[in-house]
């Protein structure tokens, strides 16, 4: 763990969601397996189930998107989140309604995590009328005011100043909300990230910068592109605290998320979480991923898969009958299939749609 | 003569220049080990080593800014911005530094820099992977802007650009990388291996900046085009039967005004086509120049056919793209005087 100095100044955070408010059902907390649980994790059976269901939805959705892409229903760019699901789900479990989310182009998971409708997301991927942006945006550009999701942004790093600005608005309105600003290890080298860091700390903005370090910026490994590969230290010169987090363990993510969000919500300023994660698929659909070995990917899938870890705990530690998990699996598949069906048959936008929402 | 794709020809151009001149260095995002997302730099790191062909962080401002420093010192950096749409963080460096170095140092320093950028749409890239920002460069004094339309020109123009003492923005229409795309997206593309302009001479040669070329001779109207639109215009001429004279500008700045004026004086009519948006696009400049230089020979108003004044859509790409049907309709209207 990095950022130890910063961490030592406060105790491991307790829950901030209503459900997990301090004192609430304290007895149901605790790591049933007795080992391996990250500090402050306190995952209940219900938490495990929530995480399992939510991560599985993203996994199956992305697999389906990959299939539809292969069948020609989705054109252009499509960046799958498979492998990284624990990051956004753990963070979302730590956040509370009203907190905003903004991210880059690998955004389908974030949208599903904020509760956006899988049908609307899939229909945007296929460029249809009922897509969240009516086909104007595509895979990388979707939004939902209702879910406080500020987009999908196609330009690497460009969302970071925006997330900082949203946090400014939170402070200005004094609404108690925190902005979760996601970006990758690649984006972390863009200059605008550091301009944002400076302002965020200068004005003590309620923002958590979630750096999803999946080890590869497109085809370039972190070590070939970054002088400082400990991204939790990237805010050090601005005095922004940071932590490295096991981003494959949803419990660790939620625990760190709670610490960071509480810090930001308490008016102490920005916080950086480096999520150490991994993407199983290529950067986009056209990436053969020759810059890493198959063994490396296989090893991560077999030993560190975020969904398998939860599944194993549910079966072994929580003694959940496999049948119950199969019921969840089936339900998730049904939601995804429905979304895919919808996205293939929804009509294309009217020609006049080309001219809406633009100054002419 | 060997036939190459446009990507191979561009790679060949860099290869030739790296071989000839130690000052040529190539870098950008995913350019070294990975060989570039469009594979334009594949094999160059293996051949010339990591100090001459290398990966950078995702930092367009840093890439271009560092390249300007190198160029000022006497290197000849040829950098890649992965998509022209990613150029904006670097725009300040391009405009305020690269373009101005010669002027503000009273000629003491120059900036022999090439910035390669894949440009244009047609690959469902949507608003952040499809733009054609050429007018943002032609509007800046001190920059040269080049748009090749085929492998043979691409190599020769790139070599001329690398050898140029001043900064050159080299826009590569990505839809032309594999073949002469004519806008018929629902038909299979002809590969460069079956096109004579896929014949790329070996070794060193230049295509000078500022020399347009007539791709199709004709008497009925003059078409000013560059990049992908050259083939769209060719298709439109073939499909409408309008005897269009199609000029491939190849470089926008310097501009071959002489060739343009000679053709419009001959035909009396002019259609300008580009994929970029209409308002303040490069077509506006061309239109003004034609009007200023050929006013008394013009028999019809100059007509522009371009992308609409909207962001590049994801789903309605082919409604946005000025394809052969829209271009052909303009030809017929301009020729008939029915506008």
Boltz contact constraints between the chains, C-beta under 6 A:
constraints:
  - contact:
      token1: [A, 75]
      token2: [B, 124]
      max_distance: 6.0
  - contact:
      token1: [A, 76]
      token2: [B, 124]
      max_distance: 6.0
  - contact:
      token1: [A, 76]
      token2: [B, 125]
      max_distance: 6.0
  - contact:
      token1: [A, 76]
      token2: [B, 126]
      max_distance: 6.0
  - contact:
      token1: [A, 127]
      token2: [B, 314]
      max_distance: 6.0
  - contact:
      token1: [A, 127]
      token2: [B, 315]
      max_distance: 6.0
  - contact:
      token1: [A, 135]
      token2: [B, 314]
      max_distance: 6.0
  - contact:
      token1: [A, 135]
      token2: [B, 315]
      max_distance: 6.0
  - contact:
      token1: [A, 136]
      token2: [B, 313]
      max_distance: 6.0
  - contact:
      token1: [A, 137]
      token2: [B, 314]
      max_distance: 6.0
  - contact:
      token1: [A, 138]
      token2: [B, 126]
      max_distance: 6.0
  - contact:
      token1: [A, 138]
      token2: [B, 314]
      max_distance: 6.0
  - contact:
      token1: [A, 154]
      token2: [B, 128]
      max_distance: 6.0
  - contact:
      token1: [A, 155]
      token2: [B, 128]
      max_distance: 6.0
  - contact:
      token1: [A, 156]
      token2: [B, 58]
      max_distance: 6.0
  - contact:
      token1: [A, 186]
      token2: [B, 58]
      max_distance: 6.0
  - contact:
      token1: [A, 189]
      token2: [B, 57]
      max_distance: 6.0
  - contact:
      token1: [A, 189]
      token2: [B, 58]
      max_distance: 6.0
  - contact:
      token1: [A, 189]
      token2: [B, 59]
      max_distance: 6.0
  - contact:
      token1: [A, 190]
      token2: [B, 59]
      max_distance: 6.0
  - contact:
      token1: [A, 191]
      token2: [B, 61]
      max_distance: 6.0
  - contact:
      token1: [A, 217]
      token2: [B, 58]
      max_distance: 6.0
  - contact:
      token1: [A, 218]
      token2: [B, 30]
      max_distance: 6.0
  - contact:
      token1: [A, 219]
      token2: [B, 30]
      max_distance: 6.0
  - contact:
      token1: [A, 219]
      token2: [B, 34]
      max_distance: 6.0
  - contact:
      token1: [A, 220]
      token2: [B, 30]
      max_distance: 6.0
  - contact:
      token1: [A, 220]
      token2: [B, 55]
      max_distance: 6.0
  - contact:
      token1: [A, 224]
      token2: [B, 55]
      max_distance: 6.0
  - contact:
      token1: [A, 225]
      token2: [B, 57]
      max_distance: 6.0
  - contact:
      token1: [A, 291]
      token2: [B, 34]
      max_distance: 6.0
  - contact:
      token1: [A, 349]
      token2: [B, 315]
      max_distance: 6.0
  - contact:
      token1: [A, 351]
      token2: [B, 319]
      max_distance: 6.0
  - contact:
      token1: [A, 354]
      token2: [B, 316]
      max_distance: 6.0
  - contact:
      token1: [A, 354]
      token2: [B, 319]
      max_distance: 6.0
  - contact:
      token1: [A, 358]
      token2: [B, 310]
      max_distance: 6.0
